[in-house]
Every structure is written in C-alpha cells, then in structure tokens.
Amino acid sequence: MADDLHARYMAATRTWHKHAGACGHCTKEVGPRCSAGSRLYESFARLQDAYLGRQRRAR
C-alpha cells in the first residue's frame, strides 16, 4: 500500500507541475487559479499529506 501511495503522490505531483507550467493562470509559486488547477492541486496536496503522515508515523 505504501508504494501505491507514493506512486499516486508522485503522479499527482507531475500532473500538477505540468498543468502549472502550461496554464496561463496557475503557477507553482502562487498556486491554482483555475478550476482544473484547483482540483489537481487539491489532489496533490491531499496525497502529499497522506504520504508524509505515513512517513512520520513510520519513524
């Protein structure tokens, strides 16, 4: 399960960064500014929180 969570987190990271680089409104520094960007960023942030939480609990 941990490997699956990491893979989903990394995929969401790549997807968000790809969108932020191509979108005329969203940026990596400021964050999402369109509905698609908001959805992608929220997914990325939720998976990041879950992954980092699991890493902290494992220590």
Rosetta blueprint (number, residue, H / E / L):
1 M L
2 A H
3 D H
4 D H
5 L H
6 H H
7 A H
8 R H
9 Y H
10 M H
11 A H
12 A H
13 T H
14 R H
15 T H
16 W H
17 H H
18 K H
19 H H
20 A H
21 G H
22 A H
23 C L
24 G L
25 H L
26 C L
27 T E
28 K L
29 E L
30 V L
31 G E
32 P L
33 R L
34 C L
35 S H
36 A H
37 G H
38 S H
39 R H
40 L H
41 Y H
42 E H
43 S H
44 F H
45 A H
46 R H
47 L H
48 Q H
49 D H
50 A H
51 Y H
52 L H
53 G H
54 R H
55 Q H
56 R H
57 R H
58 A H
59 R L
